[in-house]
Amino acid sequence: MEYSHHSNGDRLSIEAEVSAAVCMQNLSNWMPAVNEIRTWPEYTGQPLRALPNLAHKLGVQEIFVKDESRRFGPELGSFKALGAPYSVYRILAEEVNAKKGVWPSAAELRTEKYRDITQHITVCVATDGNQGRGLAYGAKIFGCRCVDYIHDHVSDGRAKRMMDLGAIVIRVDGEYEASVGRAKEDARMNGWYFVSSTSWSDFDNDVPQHVMNAYMVVLEEAVALIPRLDRISHVFVCGGVGSIAAAIFQGFYTHLRGNRKTPAEVPRFVVVEPSEADCLLQSAKNGELRQSEGTLRTLMAGLACRAPSPAAWKILTWLTSDFIAVPDSVAVEGMKALANGHEGDVPVVCGESSAASMGVMLGSGSDPSLREKLGLDEKSQVVIFGLEGATDPEIYESLVGKSPAAVFEAQHRFAAQNSK
């Protein structure tokens, strides 16, 4: 398997811990967001899938996959359906409070009660698809306007799904960063809210905090479903700007630490990126924030980022053990293996921006060098975060050879057969 790997020598160093401390503190109070989202009518806890047969074939003890393919329904089907809507709720509640002196509930914002205020508020974001769809969904249910900025590489199918949720979609010439610049400038000029997890200031402002805190629903669900958290040896998360990986790694570290100053043992935290958008690996290799020199042309659309989130990078520098960059073929192999219920395990729908972690695990089964670099052995218990489903069903079917609906149906049959 083709790949680039970097082992992080700064991991758990005192210097890295000091650098990350303010970010960690600013993101430490995530339970109010988690508890709020659990009250929403569309909320259903999403599963952790055990893949015992594949684990046996690959020579490890356990493989678990956190499955986000039906988060708020398969039409959204991504962890980003948590952060943007929660941030919209908080933005609108604060606007109502400022004008009327009351703090509305999320249920009240779903009604017409405060629509005279909320309908005049606009939220916007630069997006590869998932964040924009989540933001459009939040604006639709809570009653404000949404503008999504997309770049050259975003598929027409993803753009249409944002528009179907009521968003105005503006395509910007250039890469993802060009759409970020345009969205931020339009927000500044028009008094809109720019909703993103990327932070340039240690997560000390409200919107990135809200987005990141809401993402921790994924972490809390996983922690509750893992049989023995202290036996997990590896946690795989795909990269992008690094925000969700930073959140998940922080959450694992915090749960394992408990009341102790440091955890008894910390799992390997592994970030996986596209070879053509490897800003996290390049930053790790150079010991400072660096941009990727790749083309950003990758099937892993949600990870096609030129540069890391500066604040998330501080957390990743401290906690990440391994950075891996892989070609698109690795993600496709991961998608197929999960969809086909490899070795008789439950079939799982996992989109191209989250399947490379499974592709890396598959590669480790036939590459002793990769297995050694990652510290995988027969006692390893691995958690892979599958953070999106079929976010463009047409692309998914073209890559996997079957529709997401067919995979969901196979998943249903598996569940029925194994419940007897």
C-alpha positions as CSV (number, residue, x, y, z in Angstrom):
1,M,0.0,0.0,0.0
2,E,1.3,3.4,-0.9
3,Y,1.5,5.8,2.1
4,S,3.5,8.5,3.9
5,H,3.9,8.1,7.7
6,H,5.3,10.4,10.4
7,S,5.7,9.4,14.0
8,N,5.1,12.5,16.3
9,G,8.1,13.0,18.5
10,D,6.4,15.9,20.3
11,R,3.6,13.7,21.5
12,L,2.7,14.2,25.2
13,S,5.8,16.5,25.7
14,I,5.6,19.2,28.4
15,E,6.1,21.9,25.7
16,A,3.3,20.6,23.6
17,E,1.0,20.3,26.6
18,V,1.6,23.9,27.6
19,S,0.9,25.1,24.1
20,A,-2.4,23.2,24.0
21,A,-3.5,24.0,27.5
22,V,-5.6,27.1,26.7
23,C,-7.3,25.3,23.8
24,M,-8.1,22.3,25.9
25,Q,-9.5,24.5,28.7
26,N,-11.7,26.4,26.2
27,L,-13.1,23.2,24.9
28,S,-13.5,21.4,28.2
29,N,-17.2,22.2,28.9
30,W,-18.9,20.2,26.2
31,M,-21.6,18.3,28.1
32,P,-24.2,21.2,28.0
33,A,-24.1,21.0,24.2
34,V,-24.3,17.2,24.2
35,N,-27.2,17.2,26.7
36,E,-29.0,19.9,24.6
37,I,-28.8,18.0,21.4
38,R,-30.0,14.8,23.1
39,T,-33.3,16.6,23.7
40,W,-33.9,17.3,20.0
41,P,-36.7,15.3,18.3
42,E,-34.4,14.1,15.5
43,Y,-31.7,12.9,17.9
44,T,-31.1,9.1,18.0
45,G,-27.8,7.7,19.3
46,Q,-25.7,6.3,16.5
47,P,-24.1,2.8,16.7
48,L,-20.6,1.5,17.3
49,R,-20.1,-1.5,14.9
50,A,-18.0,-4.4,16.0
51,L,-16.1,-6.2,13.1
52,P,-14.7,-9.3,14.8
53,N,-14.1,-11.4,11.7
54,L,-12.1,-8.6,10.0
55,A,-10.2,-8.1,13.2
56,H,-9.2,-11.8,13.2
57,K,-8.1,-11.7,9.6
58,L,-6.0,-8.6,10.2
59,G,-4.4,-10.1,13.3
60,V,-5.8,-7.7,15.9
61,Q,-8.1,-8.3,18.8
62,E,-11.0,-5.9,18.1
63,I,-12.1,-3.4,15.4
64,F,-14.9,-1.0,16.2
65,V,-16.3,1.5,13.8
66,K,-18.3,4.5,15.0
67,D,-21.1,4.8,12.3
68,E,-22.4,8.3,11.6
69,S,-24.0,7.3,8.3
70,R,-27.6,8.0,9.6
71,R,-26.9,11.0,11.8
72,F,-30.2,13.0,11.6
73,G,-31.1,10.7,8.7
74,P,-29.1,9.4,5.7
75,E,-29.7,12.6,3.8
76,L,-27.5,14.4,6.3
77,G,-25.5,11.4,7.5
78,S,-22.4,13.2,8.9
79,F,-21.0,14.3,12.3
80,K,-21.2,17.8,10.8
81,A,-25.0,17.7,11.2
82,L,-24.3,18.2,14.9
83,G,-22.0,21.3,15.0
84,A,-23.6,23.7,12.6
85,P,-27.2,23.3,13.8
86,Y,-26.2,23.6,17.4
87,S,-24.3,26.7,16.6
88,V,-27.3,28.1,14.8
89,Y,-29.5,27.4,17.8
90,R,-27.1,29.3,20.1
91,I,-26.7,32.2,17.7
92,L,-30.4,32.7,17.3
93,A,-31.1,32.2,21.0
94,E,-28.5,34.9,21.9
95,E,-30.1,37.3,19.3
96,V,-33.5,36.8,20.8
97,N,-32.2,37.3,24.3
98,A,-30.5,40.5,23.3
99,K,-33.7,41.9,21.8
100,K,-36.4,40.5,24.2
101,G,-34.5,39.6,27.4
102,V,-35.5,35.9,27.3
103,W,-33.6,32.8,26.4
104,P,-35.7,30.7,24.0
105,S,-35.5,27.0,24.0
106,A,-34.6,25.1,20.8
107,A,-38.2,23.9,20.7
108,E,-39.5,27.5,20.7
109,L,-37.1,28.4,17.9
110,R,-38.7,25.7,15.8
111,T,-42.0,27.6,16.0
112,E,-43.0,31.0,14.7
113,K,-42.7,32.5,18.2
114,Y,-39.5,34.5,17.5
115,R,-39.5,34.3,13.7
116,D,-39.8,38.1,13.5
117,I,-36.2,38.2,14.8
118,T,-34.6,35.1,13.4
119,Q,-35.8,35.5,9.8
120,H,-33.5,38.5,9.4
121,I,-30.4,36.7,10.6
122,T,-28.0,35.0,8.1
123,V,-25.5,32.3,8.8
124,C,-22.8,31.3,6.3
125,V,-19.9,28.9,5.8
126,A,-17.3,27.7,3.3
127,T,-17.9,24.0,2.7
128,D,-17.1,20.9,0.8
129,G,-20.6,19.7,1.4
130,N,-21.2,18.3,4.9
131,Q,-20.9,21.5,6.9
132,G,-23.0,23.4,4.4
133,R,-25.7,20.8,4.5
134,G,-25.7,20.8,8.3
135,L,-25.8,24.6,8.4
136,A,-28.7,24.7,5.9
137,Y,-30.5,22.2,8.0
138,G,-30.0,24.2,11.2
139,A,-31.2,27.4,9.4
140,K,-34.3,25.6,8.1
141,I,-35.4,24.1,11.4
142,F,-34.6,27.2,13.5
143,G,-35.8,29.8,11.1
144,C,-33.0,31.9,9.7
145,R,-31.2,32.4,6.3
146,C,-28.2,30.4,5.1
147,V,-25.5,31.0,2.5
148,D,-23.1,28.3,1.6
149,Y,-19.8,29.0,-0.3
150,I,-18.4,26.1,-2.2
151,H,-15.2,25.9,-4.3
152,D,-14.3,24.4,-7.7
153,H,-13.9,20.8,-6.5
154,V,-17.4,20.4,-4.9
155,S,-19.7,18.1,-6.8
156,D,-22.9,19.3,-8.3
157,G,-24.7,16.6,-6.3
158,R,-23.5,18.0,-3.0
159,A,-24.4,21.6,-4.1
160,K,-27.9,20.5,-4.9
161,R,-28.4,18.8,-1.6
162,M,-27.6,22.1,0.1
163,M,-30.0,24.0,-2.1
164,D,-32.7,21.4,-1.4
165,L,-32.4,22.4,2.3
166,G,-33.0,26.1,1.5
167,A,-29.4,27.4,1.3
168,I,-28.2,29.9,-1.2
169,V,-25.1,28.3,-2.7
170,I,-22.3,30.4,-4.2
171,R,-19.5,28.7,-6.1
172,V,-16.1,30.5,-5.8
173,D,-13.2,30.1,-8.2
174,G,-10.3,28.4,-6.6
175,E,-9.6,26.0,-3.7
176,Y,-11.4,25.6,-0.3
177,E,-9.3,28.4,1.2
178,A,-10.7,30.8,-1.5
179,S,-14.2,30.0,-0.5
180,V,-13.3,30.5,3.2
181,G,-11.9,34.0,2.4
182,R,-15.0,35.0,0.4
183,A,-17.4,33.7,3.1
184,K,-15.6,35.5,5.9
185,E,-15.4,38.8,4.0
186,D,-19.1,38.6,3.0
187,A,-20.0,37.9,6.6
188,R,-18.0,40.8,7.8
189,M,-19.5,43.2,5.3
190,N,-23.1,42.1,5.8
191,G,-23.2,41.4,9.5
192,W,-23.7,37.7,9.0
193,Y,-22.4,34.9,11.2
194,F,-19.6,32.8,9.8
195,V,-20.1,29.3,11.3
196,S,-16.9,27.1,11.3
197,S,-14.9,24.9,13.6
198,T,-11.7,26.4,12.5
199,S,-10.2,28.7,15.1
200,W,-7.4,31.2,14.7
201,S,-7.5,32.1,18.4
202,D,-7.4,29.0,20.7
203,F,-11.2,28.4,20.5
204,D,-11.8,31.5,22.7
205,N,-14.8,32.8,20.7
206,D,-18.3,31.4,20.8
207,V,-19.0,29.9,17.3
208,P,-16.0,27.5,17.0
209,Q,-16.6,26.5,20.6
210,H,-20.2,25.7,19.9
211,V,-19.4,23.7,16.8
212,M,-16.6,21.7,18.6
213,N,-18.7,21.1,21.7
214,A,-21.6,19.7,19.6
215,Y,-19.2,17.3,17.8
216,M,-18.6,15.7,21.2
217,V,-21.9,13.9,20.9
218,V,-20.0,11.5,18.6
219,L,-17.3,11.0,21.3
220,E,-19.7,10.5,24.2
221,E,-21.8,8.0,22.3
222,A,-18.6,6.0,21.4
223,V,-17.2,6.1,24.9
224,A,-20.6,4.8,26.3
225,L,-20.6,1.9,23.8
226,I,-16.9,0.7,23.9
227,P,-16.8,-2.3,26.2
228,R,-13.5,-1.5,27.9
229,L,-12.3,2.0,27.2
230,D,-9.0,1.4,29.0
231,R,-8.2,-1.4,26.6
232,I,-8.4,0.6,23.4
233,S,-5.0,0.8,21.8
234,H,-5.6,2.8,18.6
235,V,-8.0,5.5,17.6
236,F,-8.2,6.5,13.9
237,V,-9.7,9.8,12.7
238,C,-9.5,11.4,9.3
239,G,-7.8,14.8,9.0
240,G,-9.0,17.8,7.1
241,V,-8.2,21.0,9.1
242,G,-7.9,18.8,12.2
243,S,-10.9,20.0,14.2
244,I,-12.8,16.7,14.7
245,A,-9.6,14.7,15.3
246,A,-8.6,17.2,18.0
247,A,-12.0,17.0,19.6
248,I,-12.1,13.2,19.6
249,F,-8.5,12.9,20.9
250,Q,-9.2,15.4,23.6
251,G,-12.3,13.5,24.6
252,F,-10.6,10.2,24.9
253,Y,-7.7,11.6,26.8
254,T,-10.1,13.4,29.3
255,H,-12.2,10.3,29.8
256,L,-9.2,8.1,30.4
257,R,-7.6,10.6,32.7
258,G,-10.6,10.8,35.0
259,N,-9.5,12.4,38.3
260,R,-5.9,11.6,37.7
261,K,-3.3,14.2,36.6
262,T,-2.6,12.0,33.5
263,P,-4.1,8.8,32.1
264,A,-2.6,5.5,33.1
265,E,-2.1,4.8,29.4
266,V,-3.0,6.7,26.2
267,P,-4.0,4.9,23.0
268,R,-2.2,5.6,19.7
269,F,-4.1,8.5,18.2
270,V,-3.8,8.3,14.4
271,V,-4.7,11.0,11.8
272,V,-5.3,9.9,8.2
273,E,-5.3,12.3,5.3
274,P,-5.3,12.4,1.5
275,S,-1.8,12.5,-0.1
276,E,-2.9,15.5,-2.1
277,A,-4.1,17.4,1.0
278,D,-1.6,16.4,3.7
279,C,-1.4,19.7,5.7
280,L,-1.3,17.9,9.1
281,L,1.4,15.5,8.1
282,Q,3.5,18.3,6.6
283,S,3.0,20.4,9.7
284,A,4.1,17.5,11.9
285,K,7.2,16.7,9.8
286,N,8.3,20.3,9.9
287,G,7.4,21.0,13.6
288,E,5.2,24.1,12.7
289,L,2.1,24.9,10.7
290,R,2.6,24.2,7.1
291,Q,0.4,24.1,4.0
292,S,0.0,21.0,1.9
293,E,1.8,21.3,-1.5
294,G,-0.6,18.8,-3.0
295,T,-3.2,19.5,-5.7
296,L,-6.2,19.1,-3.3
297,R,-7.7,17.0,-6.0
298,T,-9.0,14.1,-4.0
299,L,-12.1,12.0,-3.8
300,M,-11.9,12.7,0.0
301,A,-13.7,16.0,-0.6
302,G,-14.3,16.8,3.0
303,L,-10.5,16.6,3.7
304,A,-9.3,18.7,0.8
305,C,-7.9,21.5,3.0
306,R,-4.7,23.5,2.3
307,A,-3.9,24.4,5.9
308,P,-4.7,23.2,9.4
309,S,-6.9,25.0,12.0
310,P,-4.2,26.8,14.1
311,A,-6.0,26.0,17.4
312,A,-6.8,22.4,16.6
313,W,-3.2,21.9,15.5
314,K,-2.0,22.7,19.1
315,I,-4.1,19.9,20.4
316,L,-3.0,17.5,17.7
317,T,0.7,18.3,18.2
318,W,0.3,17.2,21.8
319,L,-1.9,14.1,21.5
320,T,-1.5,12.6,18.0
321,S,1.0,9.7,17.7
322,D,0.9,9.0,14.0
323,F,0.2,11.1,10.8
324,I,-0.5,9.1,7.7
325,A,-1.3,10.4,4.1
326,V,-2.7,8.0,1.5
327,P,-3.9,8.1,-2.1
328,D,-7.6,7.9,-2.9
329,S,-7.5,4.2,-3.7
330,V,-7.0,3.5,0.0
331,A,-10.2,5.3,0.9
332,V,-12.1,3.4,-1.9
333,E,-10.8,0.0,-0.6
334,G,-12.0,1.0,2.9
335,M,-15.5,2.0,1.5
336,K,-15.8,-1.3,-0.3
337,A,-14.7,-3.5,2.6
338,L,-17.2,-1.8,5.0
339,A,-20.0,-1.9,2.5
340,N,-19.5,-5.6,1.7
341,G,-19.5,-6.7,5.3
342,H,-15.9,-7.9,4.9
343,E,-15.4,-11.5,6.2
344,G,-19.1,-11.7,7.2
345,D,-19.3,-8.7,9.5
346,V,-22.1,-6.1,9.5
347,P,-22.2,-4.0,6.3
348,V,-21.5,-0.3,7.0
349,V,-22.0,2.8,4.8
350,C,-19.0,5.0,5.0
351,G,-18.2,7.9,2.7
352,E,-15.0,8.6,0.9
353,S,-13.9,11.3,3.4
354,S,-13.9,8.9,6.3
355,A,-13.1,5.5,4.9
356,A,-9.3,5.9,4.5
357,S,-8.8,4.8,8.1
358,M,-10.3,1.5,7.3
359,G,-8.1,1.4,4.2
360,V,-5.0,1.9,6.3
361,M,-6.1,-1.0,8.6
362,L,-6.6,-3.2,5.5
363,G,-3.2,-2.3,4.3
364,S,-1.6,-3.2,7.6
365,G,-2.8,-6.8,7.1
366,S,-0.4,-7.3,4.2
367,D,2.4,-4.8,5.1
368,P,4.4,-5.8,8.1
369,S,6.3,-2.5,8.0
370,L,3.1,-0.4,8.3
371,R,1.9,-2.7,11.1
372,E,5.1,-2.2,13.0
373,K,5.1,1.6,12.5
374,L,1.6,1.8,13.9
375,G,2.3,-0.6,16.8
376,L,-0.4,-3.1,15.8
377,D,-0.4,-6.6,17.2
378,E,-2.7,-9.4,18.3
379,K,-3.7,-7.5,21.4
380,S,-4.7,-4.3,19.6
381,Q,-8.2,-2.9,20.0
382,V,-8.9,-0.3,17.4
383,V,-11.6,2.3,17.1
384,I,-12.2,3.9,13.7
385,F,-14.4,6.9,13.4
386,G,-16.6,6.6,10.3
387,L,-17.8,10.2,10.4
388,E,-19.9,10.3,7.2
389,G,-22.2,8.2,5.2
390,A,-23.0,8.5,1.5
391,T,-22.9,12.3,1.3
392,D,-23.1,12.1,-2.5
393,P,-25.0,8.8,-3.3
394,E,-24.2,8.9,-7.0
395,I,-20.4,9.1,-6.3
396,Y,-20.7,6.5,-3.5
397,E,-22.4,4.0,-5.9
398,S,-19.8,4.6,-8.6
399,L,-17.0,3.8,-6.2
400,V,-18.5,1.0,-4.2
401,G,-20.5,-0.7,-7.0
402,K,-23.7,-0.7,-5.0
403,S,-26.1,2.0,-3.8
404,P,-26.1,3.2,-0.1
405,A,-29.7,2.0,0.0
406,A,-28.6,-1.5,-0.9
407,V,-25.9,-1.5,1.8
408,F,-28.5,-0.3,4.4
409,E,-30.8,-3.1,3.3
410,A,-28.0,-5.6,3.7
411,Q,-27.3,-4.1,7.2
412,H,-30.9,-4.6,8.1
413,R,-30.8,-8.2,7.0
414,F,-27.7,-8.8,9.0
415,A,-29.3,-7.3,12.1
416,A,-32.4,-9.5,11.6
417,Q,-30.4,-12.7,11.2
418,N,-28.2,-12.0,14.2
419,S,-31.1,-11.1,16.5
420,K,-32.5,-14.6,16.4
